[in-house]
Amino acid sequence: MSEAGGDRRFRILLWIVAVGFFMQTLDSTIVNTALPSMAKALGESPLSMHSVVIAYSLTMAMLIPASGWLADRFGTRQVFLAAIVLFTAGSVACAASTTLTQLVLSRILQGAGGAMLLPVGRLVVLKSVSRDQFLPAMSFVAIPGLIGPLIGPTLGGWLVQTASWHWIFLINLPVGIAGVIATVLFLPDSRNPAIGRFDMVGYLMLSIGMVALSFSLDGVTDLGFERATVLVLLLVAFALITGYGLHARRHPDPLFPLSLFQVHTYTVGLLGNLFARIGSGAMPFLIPLLLQVGLGHTPVEAGMMMLPVAAMAMTAKRAVTRLITRYGYRRFLVINTLVLGALQASFAATPSLPLPAMLVLLGCYGAVNSFQFTAMNTVTLRDLDRAGAGSGNSLFSMVQMLSMSLGVTVAGALLGAYTSHFGPIVPAGALTAFRATFVTIGLITCLSATIFWQLGPGVTGSGAQPDDDEAG
């Protein structure tokens, strides 16, 4: 094949992966903006709608551990194709739902596709480029993926107000069809003939442990569990996760080898992502609710007001590599995490802010959140060798989705608890609950800065690679 032909196929490959990221980011931002309207149409409380978000992200967290093995066993092309088909079918099922239960089940199907869409797409790039090419390749892939958050809130608000909430899912249909055609024609099929048997025991331990942890946090406020049930679920979760650590020590081919944690930057980055992303996962759920339920804005107005978050995330992306290179990962992440937590807490003041000041706050949050995601993601993956790229990337993606699920779960639990304490879900009673929730979320994020302090001062930004999910 000529060099020009090879470059063309390489560019098409990057576009295919970018389409997958675009579908996922567009879906998540549209759904967050439309939750109050969906709740009204389905006859539910806006607070109960966080199960729609949790069902999706928790399903992704559960199935992501298998994505790397599936790609090695059946080929990246087949798995990526199946991911797009499942995601698109789940979108259509969401649009056809008439009850909250049906919608949650449809989001689980959609999450099954998303679980393979994101990590397998990133794995395709990891296996197709050298370390020197990874920076520009992932930068190219990330930009189309950020278009979703840029247009998602406004598009979602417009669709809800002019048509119905069903169209926020149907919008994925033409994108999915285009992605299927491009994947069949152009995506390379990479396999690993030496792949061992799937570690089903370890997989079940981690998956059931994550579900038990999520249900325990969600059980008191939304599911009505007794405290004893919540305690049992917590004990089951920690027992299974601890049991996996012992299982991985003796298993010849574990799902995630413990040798990954011998890479210090990977360990710190993984733990930092888990806890820092709880706050970042809560904010896309809380902000649209605040704007519509607490402040009375229409879906279109709320969507338009979310534009500064995505726009500044894209703009800030250009500067983050230089900042990390200049100051190093530890100093940058500690300071940026504290600033991010302070900005999250400052949303408690938004009900009393004039519109221009609120837009500035949203833009600052988008920029700092973009810095945080890029720095956390690149420090986590920077020192993995190619042998550990598959399992390391899958575990990393699983932690990302788990923390997003936990973020929405924690936000819903806090908002529900504070609402019960301060007053009902009407603007006058809800604002105090929103304020307390934002302050608590900000404190959680600030505390995660202690994890990034454990990085060595010599860990610099040389070879830093942009991430693919800064829109969160």
C-alpha positions in Angstrom: 0.0 0.0 0.0 1.3 3.5 -0.9 2.3 5.9 1.8 -0.6 8.3 0.7 -3.1 5.4 0.9 -1.8 4.4 4.3 -2.1 8.0 5.6 -5.7 8.1 4.3 -6.7 4.9 6.0 -5.1 6.1 9.2 -7.1 9.4 9.1 -10.3 7.4 8.5 -9.5 5.1 11.4 -9.2 8.2 13.7 -12.4 9.5 12.4 -14.2 6.2 13.1 -13.0 6.2 16.7 -14.0 9.9 17.0 -17.5 9.1 15.8 -17.8 6.6 18.7 -16.7 9.2 21.2 -19.1 11.7 19.6 -22.1 9.4 20.0 -21.3 8.8 23.7 -20.6 12.4 24.7 -23.6 13.7 22.7 -25.9 11.2 24.4 -24.7 11.9 27.9 -25.0 15.7 27.7 -28.4 15.6 26.0 -29.8 13.3 28.6 -28.7 15.4 31.5 -30.4 18.5 30.1 -33.6 16.6 29.4 -34.0 14.8 32.7 -36.6 17.2 34.2 -38.8 17.1 31.0 -38.5 13.3 30.9 -39.5 13.1 34.6 -42.6 15.2 33.8 -43.6 13.1 30.8 -43.2 9.8 32.7 -44.9 11.1 35.9 -41.8 10.8 38.0 -40.0 13.1 40.4 -36.9 14.8 38.9 -34.8 13.4 41.7 -35.7 9.8 40.8 -34.4 10.3 37.3 -30.8 9.9 38.3 -31.4 6.1 37.9 -31.5 6.8 34.2 -27.9 8.1 34.4 -26.7 5.5 36.9 -28.1 2.5 34.9 -26.0 3.6 31.9 -22.7 4.4 33.6 -22.9 1.4 36.0 -23.6 -1.0 33.1 -20.5 0.4 31.4 -18.5 0.0 34.5 -19.6 -3.6 34.8 -18.9 -4.6 31.2 -15.8 -2.6 30.5 -13.5 -5.2 32.2 -14.5 -7.7 29.5 -13.9 -5.3 26.6 -10.2 -5.8 26.3 -10.4 -9.6 26.4 -13.3 -9.5 23.8 -11.3 -7.3 21.5 -8.2 -9.5 21.7 -10.3 -12.7 21.3 -12.8 -11.6 18.5 -11.0 -8.7 17.0 -11.2 -5.0 17.4 -13.3 -4.5 14.3 -16.0 -7.0 15.3 -16.2 -5.8 18.9 -16.3 -2.1 17.9 -19.0 -2.8 15.3 -21.1 -4.7 17.9 -20.7 -1.8 20.3 -22.1 0.7 17.8 -25.0 -1.6 16.9 -25.9 -2.1 20.6 -25.6 1.6 21.4 -27.8 2.5 18.5 -30.4 -0.2 19.3 -30.4 0.9 22.9 -31.0 4.5 21.8 -34.1 3.4 19.7 -35.4 1.4 22.7 -35.0 4.5 25.0 -37.1 6.5 22.6 -39.8 3.9 22.6 -40.0 3.7 26.4 -43.2 4.7 28.1 -42.2 4.1 31.8 -39.2 4.8 33.9 -38.5 1.1 34.3 -38.5 0.6 30.5 -36.2 3.6 30.1 -33.8 2.3 32.7 -33.7 -1.2 31.0 -33.1 0.5 27.6 -30.3 2.5 29.1 -28.7 -0.7 30.3 -28.7 -2.0 26.7 -27.2 1.3 25.5 -24.6 1.1 28.3 -23.6 -2.4 27.0 -22.7 -0.8 23.7 -20.9 2.1 25.3 -18.9 -0.2 27.5 -17.1 -1.5 24.4 -17.3 1.7 22.4 -15.0 3.9 24.4 -12.2 1.5 25.6 -12.0 -0.5 22.4 -11.8 2.7 20.4 -9.0 4.0 22.5 -7.3 0.5 22.3 -7.5 0.7 18.5 -5.5 3.9 18.6 -3.0 2.5 21.2 -2.3 -0.5 19.0 -2.1 1.4 15.7 0.3 4.2 16.6 3.7 4.7 18.1 4.2 6.6 21.4 5.4 9.6 19.4 2.3 9.6 17.3 -0.1 9.0 20.2 -0.2 12.7 21.2 -1.4 14.1 17.9 -3.6 11.0 17.2 -5.5 11.3 20.5 -5.7 15.1 20.1 -7.4 14.6 16.8 -9.8 12.0 18.2 -10.7 14.1 21.2 -11.8 17.2 19.2 -14.8 15.6 17.4 -15.7 13.9 20.7 -15.9 17.4 22.3 -18.4 18.6 19.7 -21.0 16.4 21.4 -20.9 18.3 24.7 -20.7 21.6 22.8 -24.0 21.1 20.9 -25.6 18.5 23.2 -27.1 20.7 25.9 -28.5 23.2 23.4 -29.7 20.6 21.0 -31.3 18.6 23.8 -33.1 21.6 25.2 -34.3 22.6 21.7 -35.5 19.1 20.9 -37.3 18.7 24.2 -39.0 22.1 23.9 -39.9 21.9 20.2 -40.6 18.2 19.7 -40.3 15.7 22.6 -37.6 14.1 24.8 -37.7 11.0 22.5 -35.7 12.7 19.9 -32.7 13.1 22.2 -32.2 9.4 21.6 -33.3 9.1 18.0 -30.5 11.6 17.1 -28.1 8.7 17.6 -29.6 6.7 14.8 -28.0 8.4 11.7 -24.7 8.7 13.5 -24.8 5.0 14.4 -25.6 3.9 10.8 -22.7 6.0 9.5 -20.4 4.5 12.1 -21.4 0.9 11.2 -20.6 1.5 7.5 -17.3 3.2 8.2 -16.3 0.4 10.7 -17.0 -2.4 8.2 -15.0 -0.6 5.4 -12.0 0.8 7.2 -11.4 -0.3 10.7 -8.4 -2.7 11.1 -9.0 -6.0 12.8 -6.4 -6.5 15.5 -6.4 -9.8 17.5 -4.2 -11.5 20.0 -4.0 -15.3 19.1 -2.3 -16.0 22.4 -5.1 -14.6 24.6 -5.9 -16.9 27.5 -9.2 -17.9 29.0 -11.4 -15.2 30.4 -11.2 -14.8 34.2 -14.9 -15.3 34.8 -14.5 -15.6 38.6 -12.5 -12.4 38.9 -15.0 -10.6 36.6 -18.0 -11.7 38.7 -16.3 -10.6 41.9 -15.6 -7.1 40.5 -19.0 -6.7 38.7 -21.1 -7.8 41.7 -19.0 -5.8 44.0 -19.5 -2.6 42.0 -23.3 -3.2 41.8 -23.5 -3.8 45.5 -21.5 -0.6 46.2 -23.7 1.5 44.0 -27.0 0.0 45.4 -25.8 0.5 49.0 -25.2 4.2 48.3 -28.5 4.6 46.5 -30.5 2.4 48.8 -31.5 4.7 51.6 -32.7 7.7 49.6 -34.1 6.3 46.4 -34.7 2.5 46.8 -36.0 2.7 50.4 -33.6 0.1 51.8 -33.4 -0.4 55.5 -30.0 0.6 57.1 -29.2 -3.0 57.8 -29.6 -3.8 54.1 -27.4 -1.0 53.2 -24.7 -2.2 55.6 -24.9 -5.7 54.3 -24.5 -4.4 50.7 -21.5 -2.4 51.7 -19.9 -5.4 53.4 -20.5 -7.5 50.3 -19.0 -4.9 48.1 -15.8 -4.6 50.1 -15.5 -8.3 50.6 -15.8 -9.0 46.9 -13.3 -6.3 45.9 -10.8 -7.5 48.6 -11.4 -11.1 47.4 -10.5 -10.1 43.9 -7.2 -8.9 45.1 -6.4 -12.3 46.7 -7.8 -14.1 43.6 -5.5 -12.1 41.3 -2.4 -13.0 43.3 -2.8 -16.7 42.6 -4.6 -16.8 39.2 -2.3 -17.4 36.3 -4.1 -15.0 34.0 -6.2 -12.6 36.0 -8.6 -10.1 34.5 -6.4 -7.3 35.8 -2.9 -8.4 36.9 -1.7 -6.9 40.2 1.6 -6.0 38.4 -0.2 -3.0 37.0 -0.1 -1.5 40.5 3.7 -1.7 40.4 3.6 1.3 38.1 3.4 4.1 40.6 1.9 6.7 38.3 -0.8 4.3 37.2 -1.8 3.5 40.8 -2.0 7.1 41.9 -3.7 8.2 38.7 -6.3 5.4 39.1 -7.2 6.2 42.7 -7.2 9.9 41.9 -9.5 9.4 39.0 -11.9 7.3 41.2 -12.3 10.0 43.9 -11.9 13.2 41.9 -14.4 12.1 39.3 -17.1 11.7 41.9 -17.4 15.5 42.0 -17.0 15.8 38.2 -19.6 13.1 37.6 -22.1 14.8 39.9 -21.9 18.2 38.3 -23.5 17.4 34.9 -26.4 15.9 36.8 -26.8 18.8 39.3 -26.3 21.8 37.1 -29.2 21.2 34.7 -31.4 20.3 37.6 -30.5 23.5 39.4 -31.2 25.6 36.3 -34.6 24.1 35.6 -35.9 22.8 38.9 -34.3 25.4 41.2 -34.2 28.5 39.0 -37.1 27.9 36.7 -35.2 28.1 33.3 -36.7 26.4 30.3 -34.8 23.4 28.7 -33.5 25.6 25.9 -32.3 28.3 28.3 -30.6 25.6 30.5 -29.0 24.1 27.4 -27.7 27.4 26.2 -26.2 28.2 29.6 -24.2 24.9 29.5 -22.4 26.1 26.3 -19.6 27.9 28.2 -18.7 24.6 30.0 -18.0 22.7 26.8 -16.6 25.7 24.9 -14.0 26.5 27.6 -13.2 22.8 27.9 -12.2 22.8 24.2 -10.3 26.1 24.5 -8.4 25.1 27.6 -7.3 21.8 26.0 -4.7 23.8 24.0 -2.9 25.0 27.0 -2.9 22.0 29.4 0.1 20.1 27.9 2.3 23.2 28.3 1.2 23.8 31.9 1.8 20.2 32.9 5.3 20.2 31.2 6.2 23.4 33.0 5.0 22.6 36.5 5.0 18.8 36.6 2.1 16.5 37.4 2.1 16.7 41.2 2.1 20.5 41.6 -0.4 20.9 38.7 -2.9 18.2 39.9 -2.8 19.2 43.6 -3.5 22.9 42.8 -6.0 22.2 40.0 -7.9 19.8 42.1 -8.3 22.3 44.9 -9.4 25.0 42.5 -11.9 22.6 40.9 -13.4 21.7 44.3 -13.7 25.4 45.2 -15.5 26.1 41.9 -17.9 23.2 42.5 -18.7 24.5 45.9 -19.1 28.1 44.6 -22.1 26.9 42.6 -24.0 27.2 45.9 -24.0 31.0 45.2 -25.5 30.7 41.7 -29.1 31.5 42.7 -28.0 35.0 43.8 -25.6 35.6 40.9 -26.5 37.8 37.8 -26.6 35.9 34.5 -23.2 37.2 33.2 -21.4 36.1 36.5 -23.1 32.7 36.3 -21.9 32.3 32.7 -18.4 33.2 33.7 -18.5 30.7 36.6 -19.7 28.0 34.2 -16.9 28.8 31.7 -14.2 28.7 34.5 -15.6 25.4 35.7 -15.4 24.0 32.1 -11.8 25.1 31.7 -10.5 23.8 35.1 -12.5 20.5 34.7 -10.8 20.0 31.3 -7.4 20.6 32.8 -8.2 18.0 35.5 -9.4 15.3 33.1 -6.4 15.7 30.8 -3.9 15.6 33.6 -5.5 12.7 35.5 -5.8 10.6 32.4 -2.4 11.1 31.0 -0.6 10.5 34.2 -2.4 7.3 34.6 -1.5 5.9 31.2 1.8 7.5 30.5 4.1 4.7 31.9 2.2 1.6 30.8 4.1 -0.6 28.4 2.3 -2.2 25.4 2.0 -5.5 27.3 -0.1 -3.9 30.0 -2.0 -1.4 27.7 -5.0 -3.6 27.1 -5.8 -4.6 30.7 -4.6 -1.3 32.1 -6.8 0.7 29.8 -9.8 -1.5 30.5 -9.4 -1.1 34.3 -8.9 2.6 33.9 -12.0 2.9 31.8 -14.0 0.9 34.3 -12.9 3.2 37.2 -13.9 6.2 35.1 -17.4 4.9 34.6 -17.7 3.6 38.2 -16.8 7.1 39.5 -19.3 8.8 37.2 -22.0 6.4 38.5 -20.9 7.0 42.1 -20.9 10.8 41.4 -24.6 10.8 40.3 -25.5 8.4 43.1 -23.8 10.5 45.7 -25.3 13.7 44.2 -28.8 12.2 44.2 -28.4 10.9 47.7 -27.1 14.2 49.0 -29.8 16.2 47.2 -32.5 13.9 48.5 -31.2 14.0 52.1 -30.8 17.8 52.1 -34.2 18.2 50.5 -35.9 16.1 53.2 -34.2 18.2 55.8 -34.7 21.7 54.3 -38.0 21.4 52.3 -39.9 20.0 49.4 -38.9 20.0 45.7 -40.2 23.5 44.8 -37.9 26.4 44.0 -38.1 28.0 47.5 -37.3 24.7 49.3 -34.9 23.2 46.8 -32.4 26.0 46.6 -31.0 25.4 50.1 -30.7 21.7 49.3 -28.8 22.5 46.1 -26.4 24.9 47.9 -25.6 22.3 50.6 -25.1 19.6 47.9 -22.7 21.7 45.9 -20.6 22.6 49.0 -20.4 18.9 50.0 -19.4 17.8 46.4 -16.7 20.5 46.4 -15.2 19.3 49.7 -15.1 15.7 48.4 -13.1 16.9 45.3 -10.7 19.0 47.4 -9.9 15.9 49.6 -8.9 13.9 46.6 -5.9 16.3 46.1 -4.2 14.4 48.9 -4.0 11.4 46.5 -2.2 13.4 43.8 0.3 14.7 46.4 1.7 11.1 46.4 3.1 11.6 42.9 6.9 12.0 42.7 8.0 15.6 42.0 10.1 14.3 39.1 7.0 13.1 37.1 6.9 15.8 34.4 4.6 16.3 31.4 7.0 15.1 28.7 5.1 12.8 26.5 1.8 13.9 28.0 -1.2 12.8 25.9 -4.6 14.5 25.8 -7.5 12.5 27.0 -10.8 11.8 25.2 -13.4 12.6 27.7 -12.9 16.2 28.9 -16.5 17.0 28.5 -17.5 15.4 31.7 
